Amino acid sequence: MPVLPLLLLAFFAAGSALAAPAIPAPAIPASSARLTPVVRVVQAAAPAVVNITSALPAERGALSPLERFFGPLPDRLGSQGRKRASLGSGVIVDGGRGLVLTNAHVVAGGGEIMVHLQDGRDFPARVLGAEPDFDLAVLEIRGASGLPSARLADTGDLLPGETVIAIGNPFGFNHTVTTGVISALGRSIRNEGGMLTDLIQTDAAINPGNSGGPLLDLDGRIIGINTVVDARGEGIGFAIPAGKARRVLDDIMAGSHSAPLWLGVLGQDVDGRTARALGIEPAGVLVREAVSGTPAAGAGITAGDILLSLNGTGLRDGRDLVNALRNQMPGESVRVALRRKNGTRTVTLTPVPLDDAAAGRLMERRWGFSVKDGKGAPVVASVRDAGPADFLRPGDGIAGIDGRRMASRKELVDVFRRERLAPEVILQIVRQGRLYQARLVP
């Protein structure tokens, strides 16, 4: 067996795939049985699927197997000591405006972004906006005309068991097509940044590099944006539903940003000691208060209830609850399972935005202090007597929380929204030019 194909295979598998030439579709009679529904969808949608790459500084390490055989290869960008790394996939959803939907994690690394079309054209692109909580981003292709596009589904009429098609660029193999079925709907998974909810589960093969590519139905509609795979087994991939993708696309194009949602509960983790006292497993959120006028209060949630799950996904602690709500769309109801002394029950309620003003007021109640903008960092404006932050003084600067630097009141309020149910936070405090650390336990 010739050695060269194996070396080329190793070179491609290492993530250094060379650009493949566009291959024209063969002329097949329209009546041919070979033109199955899957083939027709691929022929229509594949031109709108793009490979996304970024120019990064070249790090000259060990030669690849191909270079050891033929000698060092020239810089694929031509000069400047930079190389182009494949980031993932995307799909053009508006050819006229050159808009591409992809995953936020695909473009999170920065750098000069390029998109590569099936027809061999390459164009620079810029990030118009990203929503990491939904793992979605929108790119704008620059200097292009005559771009193809694929259609986002308008409805959520998905059926478990129906055939779906994934197109992407796994391991640098451009425009790879895989098929499968919708395995389940409404799945939730945890990732490094938090939690993704209401996902489509599919057994269509999705591999690294597929991220950001489309999941299509047999009508050729984009029903989801492929995002992650479950590394524990084959045939378990997930896609973000088209409904969420459309909402995020519309918000980014309108220049708006929806405030994170909340139910209206203040509480604490069910830790080991609390669990032993109650005779239950150490998981969930023990409600200390359902704030008046909020969805939680309206749904009858009261102090002493233990929130166990949201939309069927178990809640390990308050962070799980916050993360799950950050991935919910405004106006959509959720199911919350809770435990009371007389058993368990499920309530349905609609979370509401926790905007900056409401979050600031809640921070005063929960953490016991308020802030205003200062020079380079938010400054303490008031401190509640005998509150959890009574070690603070008006005029103290809050330089950071849990190691994250703060430059403004808004940044601090954003962190509070994420950490509002945390059992404790560490404040970095600037007082009279000196830096201190203090633990705040709500």
GIGI-V728571 format. One record per backbone hydrogen bond with DSSP energy under -1.0 kcal/mol. NH is the residue of the N-H (numbers start at 0). CO is the residue of the C=O. E is the energy in kcal/mol with one decimal. If there is no record, write none. Layout:
# GIGI-V728571
nh->[NH & NH]
co->[CO & CO]
e->[E & E]
This chain:
# GIGI-V728571
nh->[6 & 7 & 8 & 9 & 10 & 11 & 12 & 13 & 14 & 15 & 31 & 34 & 35 & 39 & 40 & 41 & 42 & 43 & 44 & 45 & 47 & 48 & 49 & 50 & 51 & 52 & 53 & 54 & 55 & 57 & 60 & 67 & 68 & 69 & 70 & 77 & 81 & 82 & 84 & 86 & 87 & 88 & 89 & 90 & 91 & 92 & 93 & 97 & 98 & 99 & 100 & 101 & 109 & 113 & 114 & 115 & 116 & 119 & 122 & 124 & 125 & 127 & 128 & 130 & 133 & 135 & 136 & 137 & 138 & 139 & 140 & 141 & 149 & 152 & 157 & 160 & 161 & 163 & 164 & 165 & 166 & 167 & 168 & 170 & 171 & 172 & 173 & 175 & 177 & 179 & 181 & 182 & 183 & 186 & 188 & 190 & 195 & 198 & 199 & 200 & 201 & 202 & 209 & 211 & 212 & 214 & 215 & 216 & 219 & 221 & 222 & 223 & 224 & 225 & 226 & 229 & 232 & 236 & 237 & 238 & 239 & 241 & 244 & 245 & 246 & 247 & 248 & 249 & 250 & 251 & 252 & 253 & 255 & 261 & 265 & 267 & 269 & 270 & 274 & 275 & 276 & 277 & 278 & 279 & 282 & 284 & 285 & 286 & 287 & 288 & 290 & 293 & 295 & 297 & 298 & 299 & 300 & 303 & 304 & 305 & 306 & 307 & 308 & 309 & 310 & 312 & 314 & 320 & 321 & 322 & 323 & 324 & 325 & 327 & 331 & 333 & 335 & 336 & 337 & 338 & 339 & 342 & 344 & 346 & 348 & 351 & 353 & 358 & 359 & 360 & 361 & 362 & 363 & 364 & 365 & 366 & 369 & 371 & 375 & 378 & 379 & 380 & 381 & 383 & 386 & 389 & 391 & 394 & 395 & 396 & 397 & 398 & 399 & 400 & 401 & 403 & 405 & 411 & 412 & 413 & 414 & 415 & 416 & 417 & 418 & 421 & 424 & 426 & 427 & 428 & 429 & 430 & 433 & 435 & 437 & 439]
co->[2 & 3 & 4 & 5 & 6 & 7 & 8 & 9 & 11 & 10 & 28 & 31 & 33 & 35 & 36 & 37 & 38 & 39 & 40 & 41 & 44 & 45 & 89 & 115 & 87 & 113 & 84 & 111 & 82 & 80 & 58 & 63 & 64 & 65 & 66 & 74 & 78 & 55 & 53 & 51 & 51 & 210 & 49 & 100 & 47 & 98 & 98 & 93 & 93 & 138 & 90 & 136 & 106 & 52 & 122 & 50 & 120 & 116 & 114 & 112 & 139 & 137 & 137 & 135 & 130 & 130 & 101 & 128 & 99 & 125 & 97 & 123 & 91 & 221 & 155 & 181 & 158 & 179 & 215 & 177 & 213 & 175 & 208 & 207 & 168 & 169 & 171 & 167 & 165 & 163 & 161 & 200 & 200 & 198 & 195 & 193 & 188 & 186 & 238 & 183 & 236 & 180 & 206 & 225 & 209 & 223 & 164 & 220 & 216 & 150 & 214 & 214 & 239 & 212 & 237 & 235 & 229 & 201 & 227 & 199 & 224 & 222 & 240 & 241 & 242 & 243 & 244 & 245 & 246 & 247 & 248 & 249 & 250 & 351 & 288 & 285 & 283 & 268 & 270 & 271 & 272 & 273 & 274 & 274 & 280 & 306 & 267 & 304 & 265 & 265 & 263 & 290 & 262 & 293 & 294 & 296 & 295 & 286 & 301 & 338 & 284 & 336 & 336 & 312 & 334 & 309 & 307 & 316 & 317 & 318 & 319 & 320 & 321 & 324 & 328 & 348 & 346 & 308 & 344 & 305 & 342 & 339 & 337 & 335 & 333 & 261 & 259 & 354 & 355 & 356 & 357 & 358 & 359 & 360 & 361 & 362 & 381 & 378 & 373 & 371 & 395 & 369 & 369 & 367 & 383 & 386 & 388 & 379 & 392 & 429 & 377 & 427 & 427 & 403 & 425 & 400 & 398 & 407 & 408 & 409 & 410 & 411 & 412 & 413 & 414 & 418 & 439 & 437 & 399 & 435 & 396 & 433 & 430 & 428 & 426 & 424]
e->[-1.9 & -2.8 & -2.5 & -2.3 & -2.3 & -2.6 & -2.8 & -1.4 & -2.0 & -1.4 & -2.3 & -1.4 & -2.3 & -2.4 & -2.1 & -2.5 & -2.6 & -1.8 & -2.9 & -2.5 & -1.9 & -1.8 & -2.4 & -2.1 & -2.8 & -2.6 & -2.1 & -1.9 & -3.0 & -2.7 & -1.1 & -2.4 & -1.3 & -2.5 & -2.7 & -1.3 & -1.1 & -2.8 & -2.6 & -3.1 & -1.5 & -3.1 & -1.7 & -2.0 & -2.8 & -2.3 & -1.2 & -1.1 & -2.0 & -2.4 & -2.6 & -2.1 & -1.1 & -2.5 & -3.0 & -2.2 & -3.0 & -1.6 & -2.3 & -2.1 & -1.9 & -2.6 & -1.3 & -3.2 & -1.6 & -1.5 & -2.4 & -2.6 & -2.6 & -2.5 & -3.1 & -2.8 & -2.5 & -2.6 & -1.5 & -2.6 & -2.3 & -2.3 & -2.3 & -2.8 & -1.5 & -1.8 & -1.2 & -2.2 & -1.6 & -2.4 & -1.2 & -2.9 & -2.4 & -2.0 & -1.8 & -2.4 & -1.4 & -2.2 & -2.5 & -1.8 & -2.8 & -3.4 & -2.9 & -2.7 & -2.3 & -1.4 & -2.9 & -3.1 & -2.6 & -2.7 & -3.2 & -1.7 & -2.0 & -3.7 & -2.7 & -1.4 & -2.0 & -2.7 & -2.6 & -2.6 & -1.6 & -2.6 & -2.4 & -2.1 & -2.8 & -2.0 & -1.9 & -2.9 & -1.9 & -2.6 & -2.6 & -2.7 & -2.4 & -2.6 & -2.4 & -1.8 & -2.5 & -2.2 & -2.8 & -2.0 & -1.6 & -1.4 & -2.9 & -2.4 & -1.9 & -1.8 & -1.3 & -2.3 & -2.0 & -1.7 & -2.9 & -3.1 & -3.0 & -2.1 & -2.6 & -1.6 & -2.7 & -2.3 & -1.8 & -1.3 & -2.3 & -3.0 & -2.0 & -1.8 & -2.8 & -3.3 & -1.3 & -2.2 & -3.3 & -1.8 & -2.9 & -1.4 & -2.4 & -2.8 & -2.6 & -2.0 & -1.7 & -1.5 & -1.6 & -3.1 & -3.0 & -1.7 & -2.9 & -2.5 & -3.7 & -2.1 & -2.3 & -2.6 & -2.1 & -2.1 & -3.4 & -3.0 & -2.4 & -2.0 & -2.3 & -2.3 & -1.6 & -1.5 & -3.1 & -2.8 & -2.1 & -2.5 & -1.1 & -3.4 & -3.1 & -2.7 & -1.2 & -2.8 & -1.7 & -1.5 & -2.2 & -2.4 & -2.4 & -2.7 & -2.9 & -1.9 & -1.2 & -2.0 & -3.2 & -2.1 & -2.7 & -1.7 & -2.6 & -2.4 & -2.0 & -2.4 & -2.2 & -1.4 & -2.2 & -1.8 & -2.1 & -3.0 & -2.9 & -2.9 & -2.7 & -2.8 & -1.8 & -3.3 & -1.9 & -3.1]
